[in-house]
Amino acid sequence: MEQKKIDRINELSELSRLRSLTEEEVAERAALRREYIDSVKANLVAHLDNTYLMQPDGTKTRLKKKQ
């Protein structure tokens, strides 16, 4: 996610503490927050996909998704 979008989320959050947000601002904030959450989840999944567990015998096994 781009830094300017994160800055906009912070700007809208600060505005919400000072005054009530308009409907457009509330919708924009919700969309930006959803995009941010999806980005964090995707980064976490990518990181976990490249994570291995070292077994006592020295072998490496890749993490598996829970079913």
Phi and psi restraints in degrees (range 20) as a CNS / XPLOR table:
assign (resid 1 and name C) (resid 2 and name N)
       (resid 2 and name CA) (resid 2 and name C) 1.0 -72.7 20.0 2
assign (resid 2 and name N) (resid 2 and name CA)
       (resid 2 and name C) (resid 3 and name N) 1.0 147.3 20.0 2
assign (resid 2 and name C) (resid 3 and name N)
       (resid 3 and name CA) (resid 3 and name C) 1.0 -62.8 20.0 2
assign (resid 3 and name N) (resid 3 and name CA)
       (resid 3 and name C) (resid 4 and name N) 1.0 -33.3 20.0 2
assign (resid 3 and name C) (resid 4 and name N)
       (resid 4 and name CA) (resid 4 and name C) 1.0 -66.5 20.0 2
assign (resid 4 and name N) (resid 4 and name CA)
       (resid 4 and name C) (resid 5 and name N) 1.0 -30.3 20.0 2
assign (resid 4 and name C) (resid 5 and name N)
       (resid 5 and name CA) (resid 5 and name C) 1.0 -71.2 20.0 2
assign (resid 5 and name N) (resid 5 and name CA)
       (resid 5 and name C) (resid 6 and name N) 1.0 -39.6 20.0 2
assign (resid 5 and name C) (resid 6 and name N)
       (resid 6 and name CA) (resid 6 and name C) 1.0 -64.4 20.0 2
assign (resid 6 and name N) (resid 6 and name CA)
       (resid 6 and name C) (resid 7 and name N) 1.0 -41.0 20.0 2
assign (resid 6 and name C) (resid 7 and name N)
       (resid 7 and name CA) (resid 7 and name C) 1.0 -62.0 20.0 2
assign (resid 7 and name N) (resid 7 and name CA)
       (resid 7 and name C) (resid 8 and name N) 1.0 -37.9 20.0 2
assign (resid 7 and name C) (resid 8 and name N)
       (resid 8 and name CA) (resid 8 and name C) 1.0 -66.7 20.0 2
assign (resid 8 and name N) (resid 8 and name CA)
       (resid 8 and name C) (resid 9 and name N) 1.0 -40.0 20.0 2
assign (resid 8 and name C) (resid 9 and name N)
       (resid 9 and name CA) (resid 9 and name C) 1.0 -58.8 20.0 2
assign (resid 9 and name N) (resid 9 and name CA)
       (resid 9 and name C) (resid 10 and name N) 1.0 -46.2 20.0 2
assign (resid 9 and name C) (resid 10 and name N)
       (resid 10 and name CA) (resid 10 and name C) 1.0 -64.4 20.0 2
assign (resid 10 and name N) (resid 10 and name CA)
       (resid 10 and name C) (resid 11 and name N) 1.0 -39.0 20.0 2
assign (resid 10 and name C) (resid 11 and name N)
       (resid 11 and name CA) (resid 11 and name C) 1.0 -63.0 20.0 2
assign (resid 11 and name N) (resid 11 and name CA)
       (resid 11 and name C) (resid 12 and name N) 1.0 -44.8 20.0 2
assign (resid 11 and name C) (resid 12 and name N)
       (resid 12 and name CA) (resid 12 and name C) 1.0 -67.0 20.0 2
assign (resid 12 and name N) (resid 12 and name CA)
       (resid 12 and name C) (resid 13 and name N) 1.0 -36.4 20.0 2
assign (resid 12 and name C) (resid 13 and name N)
       (resid 13 and name CA) (resid 13 and name C) 1.0 -65.6 20.0 2
assign (resid 13 and name N) (resid 13 and name CA)
       (resid 13 and name C) (resid 14 and name N) 1.0 -40.1 20.0 2
assign (resid 13 and name C) (resid 14 and name N)
       (resid 14 and name CA) (resid 14 and name C) 1.0 -65.8 20.0 2
assign (resid 14 and name N) (resid 14 and name CA)
       (resid 14 and name C) (resid 15 and name N) 1.0 -41.0 20.0 2
assign (resid 14 and name C) (resid 15 and name N)
       (resid 15 and name CA) (resid 15 and name C) 1.0 -61.5 20.0 2
assign (resid 15 and name N) (resid 15 and name CA)
       (resid 15 and name C) (resid 16 and name N) 1.0 -37.4 20.0 2
assign (resid 15 and name C) (resid 16 and name N)
       (resid 16 and name CA) (resid 16 and name C) 1.0 -66.5 20.0 2
assign (resid 16 and name N) (resid 16 and name CA)
       (resid 16 and name C) (resid 17 and name N) 1.0 -25.3 20.0 2
assign (resid 16 and name C) (resid 17 and name N)
       (resid 17 and name CA) (resid 17 and name C) 1.0 -76.8 20.0 2
assign (resid 17 and name N) (resid 17 and name CA)
       (resid 17 and name C) (resid 18 and name N) 1.0 -25.8 20.0 2
assign (resid 17 and name C) (resid 18 and name N)
       (resid 18 and name CA) (resid 18 and name C) 1.0 -89.7 20.0 2
assign (resid 18 and name N) (resid 18 and name CA)
       (resid 18 and name C) (resid 19 and name N) 1.0 -36.6 20.0 2
assign (resid 18 and name C) (resid 19 and name N)
       (resid 19 and name CA) (resid 19 and name C) 1.0 -154.2 20.0 2
assign (resid 19 and name N) (resid 19 and name CA)
       (resid 19 and name C) (resid 20 and name N) 1.0 171.9 20.0 2
assign (resid 19 and name C) (resid 20 and name N)
       (resid 20 and name CA) (resid 20 and name C) 1.0 -74.9 20.0 2
assign (resid 20 and name N) (resid 20 and name CA)
       (resid 20 and name C) (resid 21 and name N) 1.0 139.8 20.0 2
assign (resid 20 and name C) (resid 21 and name N)
       (resid 21 and name CA) (resid 21 and name C) 1.0 -82.5 20.0 2
assign (resid 21 and name N) (resid 21 and name CA)
       (resid 21 and name C) (resid 22 and name N) 1.0 150.8 20.0 2
assign (resid 21 and name C) (resid 22 and name N)
       (resid 22 and name CA) (resid 22 and name C) 1.0 -73.3 20.0 2
assign (resid 22 and name N) (resid 22 and name CA)
       (resid 22 and name C) (resid 23 and name N) 1.0 168.1 20.0 2
assign (resid 22 and name C) (resid 23 and name N)
       (resid 23 and name CA) (resid 23 and name C) 1.0 -61.5 20.0 2
assign (resid 23 and name N) (resid 23 and name CA)
       (resid 23 and name C) (resid 24 and name N) 1.0 -38.4 20.0 2
assign (resid 23 and name C) (resid 24 and name N)
       (resid 24 and name CA) (resid 24 and name C) 1.0 -65.6 20.0 2
assign (resid 24 and name N) (resid 24 and name CA)
       (resid 24 and name C) (resid 25 and name N) 1.0 -40.3 20.0 2
assign (resid 24 and name C) (resid 25 and name N)
       (resid 25 and name CA) (resid 25 and name C) 1.0 -67.5 20.0 2
assign (resid 25 and name N) (resid 25 and name CA)
       (resid 25 and name C) (resid 26 and name N) 1.0 -38.6 20.0 2
assign (resid 25 and name C) (resid 26 and name N)
       (resid 26 and name CA) (resid 26 and name C) 1.0 -64.3 20.0 2
assign (resid 26 and name N) (resid 26 and name CA)
       (resid 26 and name C) (resid 27 and name N) 1.0 -42.9 20.0 2
assign (resid 26 and name C) (resid 27 and name N)
       (resid 27 and name CA) (resid 27 and name C) 1.0 -66.3 20.0 2
assign (resid 27 and name N) (resid 27 and name CA)
       (resid 27 and name C) (resid 28 and name N) 1.0 -41.1 20.0 2
assign (resid 27 and name C) (resid 28 and name N)
       (resid 28 and name CA) (resid 28 and name C) 1.0 -63.3 20.0 2
assign (resid 28 and name N) (resid 28 and name CA)
       (resid 28 and name C) (resid 29 and name N) 1.0 -44.0 20.0 2
assign (resid 28 and name C) (resid 29 and name N)
       (resid 29 and name CA) (resid 29 and name C) 1.0 -62.8 20.0 2
assign (resid 29 and name N) (resid 29 and name CA)
       (resid 29 and name C) (resid 30 and name N) 1.0 -42.4 20.0 2
assign (resid 29 and name C) (resid 30 and name N)
       (resid 30 and name CA) (resid 30 and name C) 1.0 -63.7 20.0 2
assign (resid 30 and name N) (resid 30 and name CA)
       (resid 30 and name C) (resid 31 and name N) 1.0 -42.2 20.0 2
assign (resid 30 and name C) (resid 31 and name N)
       (resid 31 and name CA) (resid 31 and name C) 1.0 -66.5 20.0 2
assign (resid 31 and name N) (resid 31 and name CA)
       (resid 31 and name C) (resid 32 and name N) 1.0 -42.1 20.0 2
assign (resid 31 and name C) (resid 32 and name N)
       (resid 32 and name CA) (resid 32 and name C) 1.0 -65.9 20.0 2
assign (resid 32 and name N) (resid 32 and name CA)
       (resid 32 and name C) (resid 33 and name N) 1.0 -40.4 20.0 2
assign (resid 32 and name C) (resid 33 and name N)
       (resid 33 and name CA) (resid 33 and name C) 1.0 -63.2 20.0 2
assign (resid 33 and name N) (resid 33 and name CA)
       (resid 33 and name C) (resid 34 and name N) 1.0 -43.0 20.0 2
assign (resid 33 and name C) (resid 34 and name N)
       (resid 34 and name CA) (resid 34 and name C) 1.0 -61.9 20.0 2
assign (resid 34 and name N) (resid 34 and name CA)
       (resid 34 and name C) (resid 35 and name N) 1.0 -43.3 20.0 2
assign (resid 34 and name C) (resid 35 and name N)
       (resid 35 and name CA) (resid 35 and name C) 1.0 -62.5 20.0 2
assign (resid 35 and name N) (resid 35 and name CA)
       (resid 35 and name C) (resid 36 and name N) 1.0 -40.4 20.0 2
assign (resid 35 and name C) (resid 36 and name N)
       (resid 36 and name CA) (resid 36 and name C) 1.0 -64.5 20.0 2
assign (resid 36 and name N) (resid 36 and name CA)
       (resid 36 and name C) (resid 37 and name N) 1.0 -45.8 20.0 2
assign (resid 36 and name C) (resid 37 and name N)
       (resid 37 and name CA) (resid 37 and name C) 1.0 -62.2 20.0 2
assign (resid 37 and name N) (resid 37 and name CA)
       (resid 37 and name C) (resid 38 and name N) 1.0 -43.8 20.0 2
assign (resid 37 and name C) (resid 38 and name N)
       (resid 38 and name CA) (resid 38 and name C) 1.0 -62.3 20.0 2
assign (resid 38 and name N) (resid 38 and name CA)
       (resid 38 and name C) (resid 39 and name N) 1.0 -38.1 20.0 2
assign (resid 38 and name C) (resid 39 and name N)
       (resid 39 and name CA) (resid 39 and name C) 1.0 -65.3 20.0 2
assign (resid 39 and name N) (resid 39 and name CA)
       (resid 39 and name C) (resid 40 and name N) 1.0 -44.1 20.0 2
assign (resid 39 and name C) (resid 40 and name N)
       (resid 40 and name CA) (resid 40 and name C) 1.0 -64.2 20.0 2
assign (resid 40 and name N) (resid 40 and name CA)
       (resid 40 and name C) (resid 41 and name N) 1.0 -42.7 20.0 2
assign (resid 40 and name C) (resid 41 and name N)
       (resid 41 and name CA) (resid 41 and name C) 1.0 -62.7 20.0 2
assign (resid 41 and name N) (resid 41 and name CA)
       (resid 41 and name C) (resid 42 and name N) 1.0 -42.6 20.0 2
assign (resid 41 and name C) (resid 42 and name N)
       (resid 42 and name CA) (resid 42 and name C) 1.0 -63.9 20.0 2
assign (resid 42 and name N) (resid 42 and name CA)
       (resid 42 and name C) (resid 43 and name N) 1.0 -40.4 20.0 2
assign (resid 42 and name C) (resid 43 and name N)
       (resid 43 and name CA) (resid 43 and name C) 1.0 -64.8 20.0 2
assign (resid 43 and name N) (resid 43 and name CA)
       (resid 43 and name C) (resid 44 and name N) 1.0 -39.8 20.0 2
assign (resid 43 and name C) (resid 44 and name N)
       (resid 44 and name CA) (resid 44 and name C) 1.0 -65.7 20.0 2
assign (resid 44 and name N) (resid 44 and name CA)
       (resid 44 and name C) (resid 45 and name N) 1.0 -43.9 20.0 2
assign (resid 44 and name C) (resid 45 and name N)
       (resid 45 and name CA) (resid 45 and name C) 1.0 -62.3 20.0 2
assign (resid 45 and name N) (resid 45 and name CA)
       (resid 45 and name C) (resid 46 and name N) 1.0 -42.3 20.0 2
assign (resid 45 and name C) (resid 46 and name N)
       (resid 46 and name CA) (resid 46 and name C) 1.0 -62.8 20.0 2
assign (resid 46 and name N) (resid 46 and name CA)
       (resid 46 and name C) (resid 47 and name N) 1.0 -40.1 20.0 2
assign (resid 46 and name C) (resid 47 and name N)
       (resid 47 and name CA) (resid 47 and name C) 1.0 -65.8 20.0 2
assign (resid 47 and name N) (resid 47 and name CA)
       (resid 47 and name C) (resid 48 and name N) 1.0 -44.3 20.0 2
assign (resid 47 and name C) (resid 48 and name N)
       (resid 48 and name CA) (resid 48 and name C) 1.0 -68.7 20.0 2
assign (resid 48 and name N) (resid 48 and name CA)
       (resid 48 and name C) (resid 49 and name N) 1.0 -30.2 20.0 2
assign (resid 48 and name C) (resid 49 and name N)
       (resid 49 and name CA) (resid 49 and name C) 1.0 -64.8 20.0 2
assign (resid 49 and name N) (resid 49 and name CA)
       (resid 49 and name C) (resid 50 and name N) 1.0 -23.3 20.0 2
assign (resid 49 and name C) (resid 50 and name N)
       (resid 50 and name CA) (resid 50 and name C) 1.0 -106.1 20.0 2
assign (resid 50 and name N) (resid 50 and name CA)
       (resid 50 and name C) (resid 51 and name N) 1.0 22.3 20.0 2
assign (resid 50 and name C) (resid 51 and name N)
       (resid 51 and name CA) (resid 51 and name C) 1.0 -104.4 20.0 2
assign (resid 51 and name N) (resid 51 and name CA)
       (resid 51 and name C) (resid 52 and name N) 1.0 134.8 20.0 2
assign (resid 51 and name C) (resid 52 and name N)
       (resid 52 and name CA) (resid 52 and name C) 1.0 -120.4 20.0 2
assign (resid 52 and name N) (resid 52 and name CA)
       (resid 52 and name C) (resid 53 and name N) 1.0 149.9 20.0 2
assign (resid 52 and name C) (resid 53 and name N)
       (resid 53 and name CA) (resid 53 and name C) 1.0 -102.5 20.0 2
assign (resid 53 and name N) (resid 53 and name CA)
       (resid 53 and name C) (resid 54 and name N) 1.0 131.1 20.0 2
assign (resid 53 and name C) (resid 54 and name N)
       (resid 54 and name CA) (resid 54 and name C) 1.0 -89.4 20.0 2
assign (resid 54 and name N) (resid 54 and name CA)
       (resid 54 and name C) (resid 55 and name N) 1.0 120.5 20.0 2
assign (resid 54 and name C) (resid 55 and name N)
       (resid 55 and name CA) (resid 55 and name C) 1.0 -82.9 20.0 2
assign (resid 55 and name N) (resid 55 and name CA)
       (resid 55 and name C) (resid 56 and name N) 1.0 157.6 20.0 2
assign (resid 55 and name C) (resid 56 and name N)
       (resid 56 and name CA) (resid 56 and name C) 1.0 -57.3 20.0 2
assign (resid 56 and name N) (resid 56 and name CA)
       (resid 56 and name C) (resid 57 and name N) 1.0 -29.1 20.0 2
assign (resid 56 and name C) (resid 57 and name N)
       (resid 57 and name CA) (resid 57 and name C) 1.0 -82.5 20.0 2
assign (resid 57 and name N) (resid 57 and name CA)
       (resid 57 and name C) (resid 58 and name N) 1.0 0.9 20.0 2
assign (resid 57 and name C) (resid 58 and name N)
       (resid 58 and name CA) (resid 58 and name C) 1.0 98.0 20.0 2
assign (resid 58 and name N) (resid 58 and name CA)
       (resid 58 and name C) (resid 59 and name N) 1.0 -6.1 20.0 2
assign (resid 58 and name C) (resid 59 and name N)
       (resid 59 and name CA) (resid 59 and name C) 1.0 -81.5 20.0 2
assign (resid 59 and name N) (resid 59 and name CA)
       (resid 59 and name C) (resid 60 and name N) 1.0 153.7 20.0 2
assign (resid 59 and name C) (resid 60 and name N)
       (resid 60 and name CA) (resid 60 and name C) 1.0 -109.1 20.0 2
assign (resid 60 and name N) (resid 60 and name CA)
       (resid 60 and name C) (resid 61 and name N) 1.0 134.6 20.0 2
assign (resid 60 and name C) (resid 61 and name N)
       (resid 61 and name CA) (resid 61 and name C) 1.0 -124.1 20.0 2
assign (resid 61 and name N) (resid 61 and name CA)
       (resid 61 and name C) (resid 62 and name N) 1.0 138.8 20.0 2
assign (resid 61 and name C) (resid 62 and name N)
       (resid 62 and name CA) (resid 62 and name C) 1.0 -76.8 20.0 2
assign (resid 62 and name N) (resid 62 and name CA)
       (resid 62 and name C) (resid 63 and name N) 1.0 145.5 20.0 2
assign (resid 62 and name C) (resid 63 and name N)
       (resid 63 and name CA) (resid 63 and name C) 1.0 -65.1 20.0 2
assign (resid 63 and name N) (resid 63 and name CA)
       (resid 63 and name C) (resid 64 and name N) 1.0 144.9 20.0 2
assign (resid 63 and name C) (resid 64 and name N)
       (resid 64 and name CA) (resid 64 and name C) 1.0 -113.7 20.0 2
assign (resid 64 and name N) (resid 64 and name CA)
       (resid 64 and name C) (resid 65 and name N) 1.0 149.7 20.0 2
assign (resid 64 and name C) (resid 65 and name N)
       (resid 65 and name CA) (resid 65 and name C) 1.0 -72.4 20.0 2
assign (resid 65 and name N) (resid 65 and name CA)
       (resid 65 and name C) (resid 66 and name N) 1.0 142.6 20.0 2
assign (resid 65 and name C) (resid 66 and name N)
       (resid 66 and name CA) (resid 66 and name C) 1.0 -72.0 20.0 2
assign (resid 66 and name N) (resid 66 and name CA)
       (resid 66 and name C) (resid 67 and name N) 1.0 143.2 20.0 2
